[in-house]
Amino acid sequence: MARRWRDLTEAQRRTLLTIGVVQVAMAGAAWTDLALRPREFVRGRKLWWALAILVNFAGPLAYFRWGRRT
């Protein structure tokens, strides 16, 4: 049975909110970097990276690790 928000303890709620904020911040930073970075400094197509960033923590981390050229 799925747990509801009201069933969670205060610590569990804070943890989930923190994880959510970190996820959104990482995705926002990755999308901002992708938008401002010239095409020649991105490995692959920008559209594919923009979609990959949607994948939880893995997308932004992959973009920052493998998607950018220096």
Predicted model as a PDB file, atoms N, CA, C, CB and O in Angstrom, pLDDT in the B-factor column:
MODEL        1                                                                  
ATOM      1  N   MET A   1       0.846  -1.178   0.000  1.00 76.00           N  
ATOM      2  CA  MET A   1       0.000   0.000   0.000  1.00 76.00           C  
ATOM      3  C   MET A   1       0.893   1.243   0.000  1.00 76.00           C  
ATOM      4  CB  MET A   1      -0.964  -0.003   1.226  1.00 76.00           C  
ATOM      5  O   MET A   1       1.875   1.314   0.739  1.00 76.00           O  
ATOM      6  N   ALA A   2       0.552   2.183  -0.807  1.00 84.00           N  
ATOM      7  CA  ALA A   2       1.328   3.408  -0.915  1.00 84.00           C  
ATOM      8  C   ALA A   2       1.140   4.276   0.326  1.00 84.00           C  
ATOM      9  CB  ALA A   2       0.931   4.184  -2.174  1.00 84.00           C  
ATOM     10  O   ALA A   2       0.046   4.371   0.883  1.00 84.00           O  
ATOM     11  N   ARG A   3       2.230   4.902   0.740  1.00 85.00           N  
ATOM     12  CA  ARG A   3       2.149   5.797   1.894  1.00 85.00           C  
ATOM     13  C   ARG A   3       1.748   7.179   1.424  1.00 85.00           C  
ATOM     14  CB  ARG A   3       3.495   5.849   2.660  1.00 85.00           C  
ATOM     15  O   ARG A   3       2.138   7.620   0.343  1.00 85.00           O  
ATOM     16  N   ARG A   4       0.983   7.841   2.227  1.00 94.00           N  
ATOM     17  CA  ARG A   4       0.546   9.199   1.918  1.00 94.00           C  
ATOM     18  C   ARG A   4       1.447  10.184   2.647  1.00 94.00           C  
ATOM     19  CB  ARG A   4      -0.943   9.414   2.313  1.00 94.00           C  
ATOM     20  O   ARG A   4       2.135   9.840   3.608  1.00 94.00           O  
ATOM     21  N   TRP A   5       1.421  11.416   2.161  1.00 93.00           N  
ATOM     22  CA  TRP A   5       2.247  12.467   2.745  1.00 93.00           C  
ATOM     23  C   TRP A   5       1.978  12.602   4.252  1.00 93.00           C  
ATOM     24  CB  TRP A   5       1.984  13.807   2.033  1.00 93.00           C  
ATOM     25  O   TRP A   5       2.904  12.754   5.049  1.00 93.00           O  
ATOM     26  N   ARG A   6       0.732  12.545   4.610  1.00 94.00           N  
ATOM     27  CA  ARG A   6       0.373  12.728   6.027  1.00 94.00           C  
ATOM     28  C   ARG A   6       0.831  11.566   6.898  1.00 94.00           C  
ATOM     29  CB  ARG A   6      -1.131  12.900   6.166  1.00 94.00           C  
ATOM     30  O   ARG A   6       0.912  11.705   8.118  1.00 94.00           O  
ATOM     31  N   ASP A   7       1.132  10.420   6.286  1.00 94.00           N  
ATOM     32  CA  ASP A   7       1.601   9.266   7.040  1.00 94.00           C  
ATOM     33  C   ASP A   7       3.098   9.339   7.356  1.00 94.00           C  
ATOM     34  CB  ASP A   7       1.302   8.001   6.270  1.00 94.00           C  
ATOM     35  O   ASP A   7       3.593   8.581   8.190  1.00 94.00           O  
ATOM     36  N   LEU A   8       3.813  10.242   6.697  1.00 94.00           N  
ATOM     37  CA  LEU A   8       5.259  10.347   6.890  1.00 94.00           C  
ATOM     38  C   LEU A   8       5.586  11.155   8.143  1.00 94.00           C  
ATOM     39  CB  LEU A   8       5.917  10.989   5.662  1.00 94.00           C  
ATOM     40  O   LEU A   8       4.829  12.033   8.555  1.00 94.00           O  
ATOM     41  N   THR A   9       6.717  10.837   8.726  1.00 95.00           N  
ATOM     42  CA  THR A   9       7.172  11.617   9.871  1.00 95.00           C  
ATOM     43  C   THR A   9       7.720  12.954   9.363  1.00 95.00           C  
ATOM     44  CB  THR A   9       8.257  10.837  10.690  1.00 95.00           C  
ATOM     45  O   THR A   9       7.942  13.129   8.165  1.00 95.00           O  
ATOM     46  N   GLU A  10       7.931  13.875  10.273  1.00 97.00           N  
ATOM     47  CA  GLU A  10       8.477  15.182   9.904  1.00 97.00           C  
ATOM     48  C   GLU A  10       9.861  15.041   9.276  1.00 97.00           C  
ATOM     49  CB  GLU A  10       8.549  16.099  11.134  1.00 97.00           C  
ATOM     50  O   GLU A  10      10.179  15.743   8.316  1.00 97.00           O  
ATOM     51  N   ALA A  11      10.674  14.151   9.802  1.00 97.00           N  
ATOM     52  CA  ALA A  11      12.021  13.931   9.251  1.00 97.00           C  
ATOM     53  C   ALA A  11      11.948  13.364   7.829  1.00 97.00           C  
ATOM     54  CB  ALA A  11      12.825  12.973  10.160  1.00 97.00           C  
ATOM     55  O   ALA A  11      12.732  13.759   6.967  1.00 97.00           O  
ATOM     56  N   GLN A  12      11.033  12.462   7.586  1.00 95.00           N  
ATOM     57  CA  GLN A  12      10.873  11.893   6.245  1.00 95.00           C  
ATOM     58  C   GLN A  12      10.399  12.952   5.262  1.00 95.00           C  
ATOM     59  CB  GLN A  12       9.884  10.719   6.270  1.00 95.00           C  
ATOM     60  O   GLN A  12      10.858  12.992   4.121  1.00 95.00           O  
ATOM     61  N   ARG A  13       9.499  13.797   5.692  1.00 97.00           N  
ATOM     62  CA  ARG A  13       9.021  14.883   4.833  1.00 97.00           C  
ATOM     63  C   ARG A  13      10.156  15.830   4.469  1.00 97.00           C  
ATOM     64  CB  ARG A  13       7.892  15.658   5.524  1.00 97.00           C  
ATOM     65  O   ARG A  13      10.311  16.209   3.308  1.00 97.00           O  
ATOM     66  N   ARG A  14      10.956  16.214   5.476  1.00 98.00           N  
ATOM     67  CA  ARG A  14      12.082  17.113   5.227  1.00 98.00           C  
ATOM     68  C   ARG A  14      13.087  16.482   4.275  1.00 98.00           C  
ATOM     69  CB  ARG A  14      12.768  17.486   6.540  1.00 98.00           C  
ATOM     70  O   ARG A  14      13.625  17.155   3.395  1.00 98.00           O  
ATOM     71  N   THR A  15      13.339  15.195   4.451  1.00 97.00           N  
ATOM     72  CA  THR A  15      14.274  14.488   3.580  1.00 97.00           C  
ATOM     73  C   THR A  15      13.779  14.483   2.135  1.00 97.00           C  
ATOM     74  CB  THR A  15      14.478  13.050   4.074  1.00 97.00           C  
ATOM     75  O   THR A  15      14.548  14.764   1.215  1.00 97.00           O  
ATOM     76  N   LEU A  16      12.515  14.169   1.935  1.00 96.00           N  
ATOM     77  CA  LEU A  16      11.954  14.155   0.581  1.00 96.00           C  
ATOM     78  C   LEU A  16      11.979  15.541  -0.054  1.00 96.00           C  
ATOM     79  CB  LEU A  16      10.524  13.625   0.609  1.00 96.00           C  
ATOM     80  O   LEU A  16      12.288  15.678  -1.237  1.00 96.00           O  
ATOM     81  N   LEU A  17      11.660  16.552   0.717  1.00 97.00           N  
ATOM     82  CA  LEU A  17      11.697  17.919   0.196  1.00 97.00           C  
ATOM     83  C   LEU A  17      13.123  18.332  -0.167  1.00 97.00           C  
ATOM     84  CB  LEU A  17      11.111  18.898   1.223  1.00 97.00           C  
ATOM     85  O   LEU A  17      13.341  18.981  -1.190  1.00 97.00           O  
ATOM     86  N   THR A  18      14.080  17.964   0.656  1.00 97.00           N  
ATOM     87  CA  THR A  18      15.481  18.287   0.373  1.00 97.00           C  
ATOM     88  C   THR A  18      15.944  17.607  -0.909  1.00 97.00           C  
ATOM     89  CB  THR A  18      16.381  17.866   1.548  1.00 97.00           C  
ATOM     90  O   THR A  18      16.584  18.234  -1.753  1.00 97.00           O  
ATOM     91  N   ILE A  19      15.622  16.335  -1.053  1.00 97.00           N  
ATOM     92  CA  ILE A  19      15.991  15.602  -2.268  1.00 97.00           C  
ATOM     93  C   ILE A  19      15.347  16.254  -3.488  1.00 97.00           C  
ATOM     94  CB  ILE A  19      15.567  14.116  -2.163  1.00 97.00           C  
ATOM     95  O   ILE A  19      15.988  16.388  -4.531  1.00 97.00           O  
ATOM     96  N   GLY A  20      14.098  16.654  -3.365  1.00 96.00           N  
ATOM     97  CA  GLY A  20      13.401  17.309  -4.477  1.00 96.00           C  
ATOM     98  C   GLY A  20      14.035  18.640  -4.850  1.00 96.00           C  
ATOM     99  O   GLY A  20      14.185  18.950  -6.032  1.00 96.00           O  
ATOM    100  N   VAL A  21      14.402  19.420  -3.859  1.00 97.00           N  
ATOM    101  CA  VAL A  21      15.035  20.715  -4.125  1.00 97.00           C  
ATOM    102  C   VAL A  21      16.385  20.522  -4.803  1.00 97.00           C  
ATOM    103  CB  VAL A  21      15.205  21.515  -2.819  1.00 97.00           C  
ATOM    104  O   VAL A  21      16.714  21.241  -5.746  1.00 97.00           O  
ATOM    105  N   VAL A  22      17.170  19.557  -4.330  1.00 97.00           N  
ATOM    106  CA  VAL A  22      18.478  19.283  -4.943  1.00 97.00           C  
ATOM    107  C   VAL A  22      18.291  18.838  -6.387  1.00 97.00           C  
ATOM    108  CB  VAL A  22      19.251  18.199  -4.141  1.00 97.00           C  
ATOM    109  O   VAL A  22      19.026  19.288  -7.266  1.00 97.00           O  
ATOM    110  N   GLN A  23      17.330  17.972  -6.648  1.00 97.00           N  
ATOM    111  CA  GLN A  23      17.068  17.500  -8.008  1.00 97.00           C  
ATOM    112  C   GLN A  23      16.704  18.655  -8.933  1.00 97.00           C  
ATOM    113  CB  GLN A  23      15.946  16.459  -8.005  1.00 97.00           C  
ATOM    114  O   GLN A  23      17.250  18.768 -10.031  1.00 97.00           O  
ATOM    115  N   VAL A  24      15.792  19.504  -8.500  1.00 97.00           N  
ATOM    116  CA  VAL A  24      15.365  20.640  -9.327  1.00 97.00           C  
ATOM    117  C   VAL A  24      16.517  21.617  -9.549  1.00 97.00           C  
ATOM    118  CB  VAL A  24      14.175  21.368  -8.671  1.00 97.00           C  
ATOM    119  O   VAL A  24      16.674  22.154 -10.646  1.00 97.00           O  
ATOM    120  N   ALA A  25      17.318  21.849  -8.517  1.00 98.00           N  
ATOM    121  CA  ALA A  25      18.460  22.757  -8.649  1.00 98.00           C  
ATOM    122  C   ALA A  25      19.488  22.208  -9.633  1.00 98.00           C  
ATOM    123  CB  ALA A  25      19.116  22.994  -7.283  1.00 98.00           C  
ATOM    124  O   ALA A  25      20.018  22.952 -10.458  1.00 98.00           O  
ATOM    125  N   MET A  26      19.770  20.914  -9.549  1.00 98.00           N  
ATOM    126  CA  MET A  26      20.730  20.314 -10.481  1.00 98.00           C  
ATOM    127  C   MET A  26      20.214  20.381 -11.910  1.00 98.00           C  
ATOM    128  CB  MET A  26      21.017  18.856 -10.094  1.00 98.00           C  
ATOM    129  O   MET A  26      20.969  20.713 -12.824  1.00 98.00           O  
ATOM    130  N   ALA A  27      18.948  20.074 -12.113  1.00 98.00           N  
ATOM    131  CA  ALA A  27      18.373  20.124 -13.455  1.00 98.00           C  
ATOM    132  C   ALA A  27      18.379  21.562 -13.971  1.00 98.00           C  
ATOM    133  CB  ALA A  27      16.933  19.554 -13.455  1.00 98.00           C  
ATOM    134  O   ALA A  27      18.707  21.795 -15.135  1.00 98.00           O  
ATOM    135  N   GLY A  28      18.026  22.516 -13.133  1.00 98.00           N  
ATOM    136  CA  GLY A  28      18.035  23.915 -13.551  1.00 98.00           C  
ATOM    137  C   GLY A  28      19.424  24.385 -13.932  1.00 98.00           C  
ATOM    138  O   GLY A  28      19.594  25.092 -14.926  1.00 98.00           O  
ATOM    139  N   ALA A  29      20.418  23.998 -13.147  1.00 98.00           N  
ATOM    140  CA  ALA A  29      21.798  24.381 -13.464  1.00 98.00           C  
ATOM    141  C   ALA A  29      22.255  23.741 -14.770  1.00 98.00           C  
ATOM    142  CB  ALA A  29      22.746  23.979 -12.321  1.00 98.00           C  
ATOM    143  O   ALA A  29      22.923  24.383 -15.580  1.00 98.00           O  
ATOM    144  N   ALA A  30      21.897  22.485 -14.972  1.00 98.00           N  
ATOM    145  CA  ALA A  30      22.293  21.796 -16.203  1.00 98.00           C  
ATOM    146  C   ALA A  30      21.603  22.414 -17.420  1.00 98.00           C  
ATOM    147  CB  ALA A  30      21.960  20.295 -16.110  1.00 98.00           C  
ATOM    148  O   ALA A  30      22.249  22.627 -18.446  1.00 98.00           O  
ATOM    149  N   TRP A  31      20.309  22.703 -17.327  1.00 98.00           N  
ATOM    150  CA  TRP A  31      19.602  23.321 -18.452  1.00 98.00           C  
ATOM    151  C   TRP A  31      20.137  24.721 -18.744  1.00 98.00           C  
ATOM    152  CB  TRP A  31      18.099  23.386 -18.164  1.00 98.00           C  
ATOM    153  O   TRP A  31      20.263  25.109 -19.906  1.00 98.00           O  
ATOM    154  N   THR A  32      20.449  25.470 -17.703  1.00 98.00           N  
ATOM    155  CA  THR A  32      20.999  26.806 -17.906  1.00 98.00           C  
ATOM    156  C   THR A  32      22.344  26.722 -18.605  1.00 98.00           C  
ATOM    157  CB  THR A  32      21.138  27.545 -16.569  1.00 98.00           C  
ATOM    158  O   THR A  32      22.599  27.454 -19.561  1.00 98.00           O  
ATOM    159  N   ASP A  33      23.205  25.830 -18.129  1.00 98.00           N  
ATOM    160  CA  ASP A  33      24.508  25.657 -18.760  1.00 98.00           C  
ATOM    161  C   ASP A  33      24.353  25.222 -20.216  1.00 98.00           C  
ATOM    162  CB  ASP A  33      25.346  24.632 -17.985  1.00 98.00           C  
ATOM    163  O   ASP A  33      25.046  25.725 -21.100  1.00 98.00           O  
ATOM    164  N   LEU A  34      23.452  24.297 -20.451  1.00 98.00           N  
ATOM    165  CA  LEU A  34      23.217  23.796 -21.807  1.00 98.00           C  
ATOM    166  C   LEU A  34      22.718  24.911 -22.721  1.00 98.00           C  
ATOM    167  CB  LEU A  34      22.205  22.639 -21.785  1.00 98.00           C  
ATOM    168  O   LEU A  34      23.148  25.007 -23.871  1.00 98.00           O  
ATOM    169  N   ALA A  35      21.830  25.740 -22.230  1.00 97.00           N  
ATOM    170  CA  ALA A  35      21.273  26.821 -23.044  1.00 97.00           C  
ATOM    171  C   ALA A  35      22.327  27.882 -23.380  1.00 97.00           C  
ATOM    172  CB  ALA A  35      20.095  27.470 -22.317  1.00 97.00           C  
ATOM    173  O   ALA A  35      22.318  28.442 -24.476  1.00 97.00           O  
ATOM    174  N   LEU A  36      23.222  28.153 -22.446  1.00 97.00           N  
ATOM    175  CA  LEU A  36      24.215  29.205 -22.642  1.00 97.00           C  
ATOM    176  C   LEU A  36      25.485  28.727 -23.344  1.00 97.00           C  
ATOM    177  CB  LEU A  36      24.578  29.800 -21.320  1.00 97.00           C  
ATOM    178  O   LEU A  36      26.246  29.536 -23.873  1.00 97.00           O  
ATOM    179  N   ARG A  37      25.709  27.433 -23.350  1.00 97.00           N  
ATOM    180  CA  ARG A  37      26.932  26.873 -23.941  1.00 97.00           C  
ATOM    181  C   ARG A  37      26.767  26.764 -25.462  1.00 97.00           C  
ATOM    182  CB  ARG A  37      27.257  25.473 -23.323  1.00 97.00           C  
ATOM    183  O   ARG A  37      25.762  26.235 -25.937  1.00 97.00           O  
ATOM    184  N   PRO A  38      27.741  27.257 -26.223  1.00 97.00           N  
ATOM    185  CA  PRO A  38      27.673  27.121 -27.687  1.00 97.00           C  
ATOM    186  C   PRO A  38      27.644  25.651 -28.113  1.00 97.00           C  
ATOM    187  CB  PRO A  38      28.869  27.832 -28.343  1.00 97.00           C  
ATOM    188  O   PRO A  38      28.189  24.783 -27.432  1.00 97.00           O  
ATOM    189  N   ARG A  39      27.008  25.394 -29.237  1.00 96.00           N  
ATOM    190  CA  ARG A  39      26.845  24.026 -29.738  1.00 96.00           C  
ATOM    191  C   ARG A  39      28.159  23.266 -29.857  1.00 96.00           C  
ATOM    192  CB  ARG A  39      26.169  24.055 -31.077  1.00 96.00           C  
ATOM    193  O   ARG A  39      28.220  22.070 -29.575  1.00 96.00           O  
ATOM    194  N   GLU A  40      29.201  23.961 -30.272  1.00 96.00           N  
ATOM    195  CA  GLU A  40      30.478  23.269 -30.489  1.00 96.00           C  
ATOM    196  C   GLU A  40      31.143  22.817 -29.173  1.00 96.00           C  
ATOM    197  CB  GLU A  40      31.433  24.184 -31.255  1.00 96.00           C  
ATOM    198  O   GLU A  40      32.115  22.062 -29.200  1.00 96.00           O  
ATOM    199  N   PHE A  41      30.631  23.267 -28.052  1.00 97.00           N  
ATOM    200  CA  PHE A  41      31.168  22.858 -26.756  1.00 97.00           C  
ATOM    201  C   PHE A  41      30.267  21.866 -26.032  1.00 97.00           C  
ATOM    202  CB  PHE A  41      31.384  24.067 -25.885  1.00 97.00           C  
ATOM    203  O   PHE A  41      30.387  21.668 -24.823  1.00 97.00           O  
ATOM    204  N   VAL A  42      29.361  21.244 -26.790  1.00 98.00           N  
ATOM    205  CA  VAL A  42      28.469  20.216 -26.241  1.00 98.00           C  
ATOM    206  C   VAL A  42      28.685  18.942 -27.045  1.00 98.00           C  
ATOM    207  CB  VAL A  42      26.957  20.670 -26.285  1.00 98.00           C  
ATOM    208  O   VAL A  42      28.661  18.964 -28.276  1.00 98.00           O  
ATOM    209  N   ARG A  43      28.894  17.843 -26.352  1.00 97.00           N  
ATOM    210  CA  ARG A  43      29.041  16.551 -27.039  1.00 97.00           C  
ATOM    211  C   ARG A  43      27.648  16.028 -27.376  1.00 97.00           C  
ATOM    212  CB  ARG A  43      29.833  15.513 -26.153  1.00 97.00           C  
ATOM    213  O   ARG A  43      26.834  15.802 -26.481  1.00 97.00           O  
ATOM    214  N   GLY A  44      27.378  15.839 -28.639  1.00 96.00           N  
ATOM    215  CA  GLY A  44      26.063  15.357 -29.053  1.00 96.00           C  
ATOM    216  C   GLY A  44      25.101  16.512 -29.295  1.00 96.00           C  
ATOM    217  O   GLY A  44      25.489  17.680 -29.305  1.00 96.00           O  
ATOM    218  N   ARG A  45      23.849  16.158 -29.487  1.00 97.00           N  
ATOM    219  CA  ARG A  45      22.824  17.158 -29.772  1.00 97.00           C  
ATOM    220  C   ARG A  45      22.271  17.755 -28.492  1.00 97.00           C  
ATOM    221  CB  ARG A  45      21.695  16.548 -30.592  1.00 97.00           C  
ATOM    222  O   ARG A  45      22.036  17.051 -27.510  1.00 97.00           O  
ATOM    223  N   LYS A  46      22.069  19.047 -28.519  1.00 97.00           N  
ATOM    224  CA  LYS A  46      21.540  19.738 -27.343  1.00 97.00           C  
ATOM    225  C   LYS A  46      20.152  19.225 -26.967  1.00 97.00           C  
ATOM    226  CB  LYS A  46      21.489  21.242 -27.595  1.00 97.00           C  
ATOM    227  O   LYS A  46      19.836  19.095 -25.784  1.00 97.00           O  
ATOM    228  N   LEU A  47      19.332  18.938 -27.957  1.00 97.00           N  
ATOM    229  CA  LEU A  47      17.986  18.425 -27.680  1.00 97.00           C  
ATOM    230  C   LEU A  47      18.046  17.146 -26.864  1.00 97.00           C  
ATOM    231  CB  LEU A  47      17.227  18.176 -28.984  1.00 97.00           C  
ATOM    232  O   LEU A  47      17.291  16.991 -25.904  1.00 97.00           O  
ATOM    233  N   TRP A  48      18.928  16.232 -27.227  1.00 97.00           N  
ATOM    234  CA  TRP A  48      19.033  14.964 -26.500  1.00 97.00           C  
ATOM    235  C   TRP A  48      19.522  15.182 -25.076  1.00 97.00           C  
ATOM    236  CB  TRP A  48      19.973  14.005 -27.231  1.00 97.00           C  
ATOM    237  O   TRP A  48      19.062  14.511 -24.152  1.00 97.00           O  
ATOM    238  N   TRP A  49      20.448  16.114 -24.892  1.00 97.00           N  
ATOM    239  CA  TRP A  49      20.904  16.406 -23.531  1.00 97.00           C  
ATOM    240  C   TRP A  49      19.788  17.054 -22.721  1.00 97.00           C  
ATOM    241  CB  TRP A  49      22.143  17.322 -23.558  1.00 97.00           C  
ATOM    242  O   TRP A  49      19.632  16.761 -21.536  1.00 97.00           O  
ATOM    243  N   ALA A  50      19.018  17.927 -23.345  1.00 97.00           N  
ATOM    244  CA  ALA A  50      17.909  18.570 -22.634  1.00 97.00           C  
ATOM    245  C   ALA A  50      16.908  17.518 -22.147  1.00 97.00           C  
ATOM    246  CB  ALA A  50      17.203  19.603 -23.548  1.00 97.00           C  
ATOM    247  O   ALA A  50      16.376  17.630 -21.042  1.00 97.00           O  
ATOM    248  N   LEU A  51      16.657  16.516 -22.957  1.00 97.00           N  
ATOM    249  CA  LEU A  51      15.751  15.433 -22.553  1.00 97.00           C  
ATOM    250  C   LEU A  51      16.392  14.535 -21.498  1.00 97.00           C  
ATOM    251  CB  LEU A  51      15.344  14.596 -23.774  1.00 97.00           C  
ATOM    252  O   LEU A  51      15.721  14.089 -20.567  1.00 97.00           O  
ATOM    253  N   ALA A  52      17.684  14.273 -21.643  1.00 97.00           N  
ATOM    254  CA  ALA A  52      18.383  13.409 -20.676  1.00 97.00           C  
ATOM    255  C   ALA A  52      18.401  14.034 -19.288  1.00 97.00           C  
ATOM    256  CB  ALA A  52      19.822  13.136 -21.140  1.00 97.00           C  
ATOM    257  O   ALA A  52      18.369  13.318 -18.287  1.00 97.00           O  
ATOM    258  N   ILE A  53      18.452  15.350 -19.217  1.00 97.00           N  
ATOM    259  CA  ILE A  53      18.497  16.036 -17.931  1.00 97.00           C  
ATOM    260  C   ILE A  53      17.218  15.775 -17.129  1.00 97.00           C  
ATOM    261  CB  ILE A  53      18.698  17.546 -18.137  1.00 97.00           C  
ATOM    262  O   ILE A  53      17.222  15.909 -15.905  1.00 97.00           O  
ATOM    263  N   LEU A  54      16.139  15.409 -17.795  1.00 96.00           N  
ATOM    264  CA  LEU A  54      14.885  15.095 -17.111  1.00 96.00           C  
ATOM    265  C   LEU A  54      14.975  13.846 -16.238  1.00 96.00           C  
ATOM    266  CB  LEU A  54      13.786  14.918 -18.123  1.00 96.00           C  
ATOM    267  O   LEU A  54      14.143  13.651 -15.352  1.00 96.00           O  
ATOM    268  N   VAL A  55      15.971  13.002 -16.477  1.00 94.00           N  
ATOM    269  CA  VAL A  55      16.071  11.713 -15.784  1.00 94.00           C  
ATOM    270  C   VAL A  55      16.707  11.904 -14.417  1.00 94.00           C  
ATOM    271  CB  VAL A  55      16.887  10.701 -16.618  1.00 94.00           C  
ATOM    272  O   VAL A  55      17.930  11.879 -14.285  1.00 94.00           O  
ATOM    273  N   ASN A  56      15.886  12.092 -13.415  1.00 91.00           N  
ATOM    274  CA  ASN A  56      16.291  12.242 -12.015  1.00 91.00           C  
ATOM    275  C   ASN A  56      17.679  12.831 -11.847  1.00 91.00           C  
ATOM    276  CB  ASN A  56      16.236  10.916 -11.328  1.00 91.00           C  
ATOM    277  O   ASN A  56      18.012  13.829 -12.487  1.00 91.00           O  
ATOM    278  N   PHE A  57      18.489  12.226 -10.995  1.00 94.00           N  
ATOM    279  CA  PHE A  57      19.831  12.733 -10.738  1.00 94.00           C  
ATOM    280  C   PHE A  57      20.800  12.312 -11.834  1.00 94.00           C  
ATOM    281  CB  PHE A  57      20.331  12.245  -9.382  1.00 94.00           C  
ATOM    282  O   PHE A  57      21.799  12.991 -12.075  1.00 94.00           O  
ATOM    283  N   ALA A  58      20.516  11.212 -12.491  1.00 96.00           N  
ATOM    284  CA  ALA A  58      21.437  10.673 -13.487  1.00 96.00           C  
ATOM    285  C   ALA A  58      21.613  11.603 -14.682  1.00 96.00           C  
ATOM    286  CB  ALA A  58      20.950   9.326 -13.961  1.00 96.00           C  
ATOM    287  O   ALA A  58      22.725  11.743 -15.191  1.00 96.00           O  
ATOM    288  N   GLY A  59      20.549  12.234 -15.133  1.00 97.00           N  
ATOM    289  CA  GLY A  59      20.630  13.099 -16.311  1.00 97.00           C  
ATOM    290  C   GLY A  59      21.548  14.297 -16.119  1.00 97.00           C  
ATOM    291  O   GLY A  59      22.477  14.486 -16.905  1.00 97.00           O  
ATOM    292  N   PRO A  60      21.311  15.116 -15.089  1.00 97.00           N  
ATOM    293  CA  PRO A  60      22.213  16.252 -14.876  1.00 97.00           C  
ATOM    294  C   PRO A  60      23.653  15.827 -14.598  1.00 97.00           C  
ATOM    295  CB  PRO A  60      21.709  17.094 -13.728  1.00 97.00           C  
ATOM    296  O   PRO A  60      24.591  16.461 -15.084  1.00 97.00           O  
ATOM    297  N   LEU A  61      23.834  14.768 -13.827  1.00 97.00           N  
ATOM    298  CA  LEU A  61      25.192  14.301 -13.558  1.00 97.00           C  
ATOM    299  C   LEU A  61      25.885  13.843 -14.833  1.00 97.00           C  
ATOM    300  CB  LEU A  61      25.169  13.166 -12.541  1.00 97.00           C  
ATOM    301  O   LEU A  61      27.063  14.135 -15.039  1.00 97.00           O  
ATOM    302  N   ALA A  62      25.164  13.127 -15.687  1.00 97.00           N  
ATOM    303  CA  ALA A  62      25.735  12.676 -16.955  1.00 97.00           C  
ATOM    304  C   ALA A  62      26.084  13.872 -17.841  1.00 97.00           C  
ATOM    305  CB  ALA A  62      24.754  11.736 -17.687  1.00 97.00           C  
ATOM    306  O   ALA A  62      27.136  13.887 -18.480  1.00 97.00           O  
ATOM    307  N   TYR A  63      25.217  14.858 -17.880  1.00 97.00           N  
ATOM    308  CA  TYR A  63      25.512  16.045 -18.691  1.00 97.00           C  
ATOM    309  C   TYR A  63      26.779  16.743 -18.205  1.00 97.00           C  
ATOM    310  CB  TYR A  63      24.330  17.024 -18.658  1.00 97.00           C  
ATOM    311  O   TYR A  63      27.655  17.073 -19.005  1.00 97.00           O  
ATOM    312  N   PHE A  64      26.875  16.967 -16.892  1.00 97.00           N  
ATOM    313  CA  PHE A  64      28.052  17.648 -16.365  1.00 97.00           C  
ATOM    314  C   PHE A  64      29.319  16.817 -16.535  1.00 97.00           C  
ATOM    315  CB  PHE A  64      27.847  17.979 -14.900  1.00 97.00           C  
ATOM    316  O   PHE A  64      30.407  17.377 -16.674  1.00 97.00           O  
ATOM    317  N   ARG A  65      29.198  15.489 -16.526  1.00 97.00           N  
ATOM    318  CA  ARG A  65      30.368  14.620 -16.663  1.00 97.00           C  
ATOM    319  C   ARG A  65      30.770  14.428 -18.126  1.00 97.00           C  
ATOM    320  CB  ARG A  65      30.089  13.263 -16.023  1.00 97.00           C  
ATOM    321  O   ARG A  65      31.946  14.569 -18.464  1.00 97.00           O  
ATOM    322  N   TRP A  66      29.801  14.107 -19.007  1.00 97.00           N  
ATOM    323  CA  TRP A  66      30.130  13.727 -20.370  1.00 97.00           C  
ATOM    324  C   TRP A  66      29.592  14.659 -21.444  1.00 97.00           C  
ATOM    325  CB  TRP A  66      29.630  12.375 -20.623  1.00 97.00           C  
ATOM    326  O   TRP A  66      30.032  14.573 -22.590  1.00 97.00           O  
ATOM    327  N   GLY A  67      28.683  15.522 -21.130  1.00 97.00           N  
ATOM    328  CA  GLY A  67      28.027  16.322 -22.157  1.00 97.00           C  
ATOM    329  C   GLY A  67      28.745  17.598 -22.555  1.00 97.00           C  
ATOM    330  O   GLY A  67      28.484  18.153 -23.623  1.00 97.00           O  
ATOM    331  N   ARG A  68      29.647  18.067 -21.706  1.00 96.00           N  
ATOM    332  CA  ARG A  68      30.299  19.346 -21.980  1.00 96.00           C  
ATOM    333  C   ARG A  68      31.720  19.152 -22.452  1.00 96.00           C  
ATOM    334  CB  ARG A  68      30.284  20.226 -20.747  1.00 96.00           C  
ATOM    335  O   ARG A  68      32.434  18.260 -21.996  1.00 96.00           O  
ATOM    336  N   ARG A  69      32.112  20.006 -23.375  1.00 93.00           N  
ATOM    337  CA  ARG A  69      33.507  20.071 -23.810  1.00 93.00           C  
ATOM    338  C   ARG A  69      34.091  21.332 -23.245  1.00 93.00           C  
ATOM    339  CB  ARG A  69      33.643  20.033 -25.366  1.00 93.00           C  
ATOM    340  O   ARG A  69      33.401  22.346 -23.137  1.00 93.00           O  
ATOM    341  N   THR A  70      35.346  21.287 -22.885  1.00 80.00           N  
ATOM    342  CA  THR A  70      35.996  22.482 -22.339  1.00 80.00           C  
ATOM    343  C   THR A  70      36.863  23.175 -23.367  1.00 80.00           C  
ATOM    344  CB  THR A  70      36.833  22.121 -21.131  1.00 80.00           C  
ATOM    345  O   THR A  70      37.480  24.197 -23.067  1.00 80.00           O  
TER     346      THR A  70                                                      
ENDMDL                                                                          
END                                                                             
